[in-house]
Structure formats: C-alpha cells, structure tokens
Amino acid sequence: PAGWEEPGQTPEFDEFTVVLRGVLRVETRSGTLSVRAGQAVIVSRGEWVRYSSPEPEGAEYVAVCLPAFSPETVHRDS
C-alpha cells in the first residue's frame, strides 16, 4: 500500500526483488534506490536493508529469498 514501510532488517538470505507495478524504495547503508516497474534489485545476505512504497499508487513486487525467508533469519530491527 501507499506509504508502507517495514522495519529495517539484516537477513541471513539473499533477496531478489522484481517490481511489477509502482515504485519500491530500497534503503541500504550505501544509499537509497527507487526501483520501478520492470526493474529488479538484489540485496545480499548480511546487508542491512529497509523496504517501503512511498508513491501514492504503492508497489506490487515479487521477492525470492535464498535460502527461503523465515522469521528466525530475517533479523528485523526492533
């Protein structure tokens, strides 16, 4: 949804994200990316990241985590 932001995280998995619609903001320690429809981003395990959808239309995307996502290995900021 528009204005959505999740807590930062330092996962134990690689995350491959493809944006299908809208804009996904991806913040890392080295900077911020605006990933648009048709674009992709790869975040490596052990790298701090925070995802959000700042635009009014929100964002629709597919994320693949290797190894698979689990609440025990995502290490979200508290």
C-alpha positions as CSV (number, residue, x, y, z in Angstrom):
1,P,0.0,0.0,0.0
2,A,1.0,3.6,-0.4
3,G,3.1,5.0,2.5
4,W,4.0,1.5,3.7
5,E,7.4,0.9,5.3
6,E,8.7,-2.2,7.0
7,P,11.4,-2.2,9.8
8,G,15.0,-2.4,8.7
9,Q,16.5,-5.9,8.6
10,T,19.8,-7.8,8.3
11,P,18.7,-11.1,6.8
12,E,20.7,-14.4,6.6
13,F,19.4,-14.8,3.0
14,D,19.9,-13.2,-0.4
15,E,16.8,-11.4,-1.7
16,F,16.0,-10.9,-5.3
17,T,13.1,-8.4,-5.9
18,V,11.3,-7.6,-9.2
19,V,8.9,-4.7,-9.2
20,L,5.8,-5.3,-11.3
21,R,3.9,-2.0,-10.7
22,G,4.7,1.3,-8.9
23,V,7.9,2.2,-7.1
24,L,9.7,0.3,-4.3
25,R,12.2,2.3,-2.2
26,V,15.1,0.2,-1.1
27,E,17.4,1.7,1.6
28,T,20.8,0.2,2.4
29,R,23.8,1.5,4.3
30,S,25.3,2.6,1.0
31,G,22.3,4.6,-0.3
32,T,18.7,4.6,-1.4
33,L,17.3,3.2,-4.6
34,S,13.9,3.8,-6.3
35,V,13.2,0.5,-8.0
36,R,10.5,1.0,-10.7
37,A,8.2,-1.4,-12.6
38,G,10.3,-3.6,-14.8
39,Q,13.4,-3.2,-12.7
40,A,15.0,-5.5,-10.1
41,V,17.3,-5.3,-7.1
42,I,19.4,-7.9,-5.3
43,V,20.2,-7.5,-1.6
44,S,22.9,-9.8,-0.3
45,R,22.7,-11.7,3.0
46,G,24.1,-9.8,5.9
47,E,23.4,-6.4,4.3
48,W,21.1,-4.1,6.3
49,V,18.0,-3.1,4.2
50,R,14.6,-1.4,4.6
51,Y,11.8,-1.5,2.0
52,S,9.0,1.0,1.6
53,S,6.5,2.1,-1.0
54,P,6.4,6.0,-0.9
55,E,4.4,6.7,-4.0
56,P,0.5,7.1,-4.0
57,E,0.0,4.0,-6.1
58,G,2.1,1.8,-3.8
59,A,4.1,-1.0,-5.3
60,E,3.5,-4.6,-6.4
61,Y,6.6,-6.8,-6.5
62,V,7.8,-10.4,-6.2
63,A,10.6,-11.2,-3.9
64,V,12.6,-14.5,-3.9
65,C,14.8,-15.3,-0.9
66,L,17.6,-17.9,-1.0
67,P,17.7,-19.7,1.3
68,A,14.0,-19.3,2.0
69,F,12.7,-16.5,4.2
70,S,11.9,-17.3,7.8
71,P,11.1,-15.1,10.8
72,E,14.1,-16.6,12.6
73,T,16.6,-15.5,9.9
74,V,15.3,-12.0,8.8
75,H,16.6,-10.2,11.9
76,R,14.3,-7.2,11.8
77,D,15.2,-4.0,13.7
78,S,13.3,-3.6,17.0
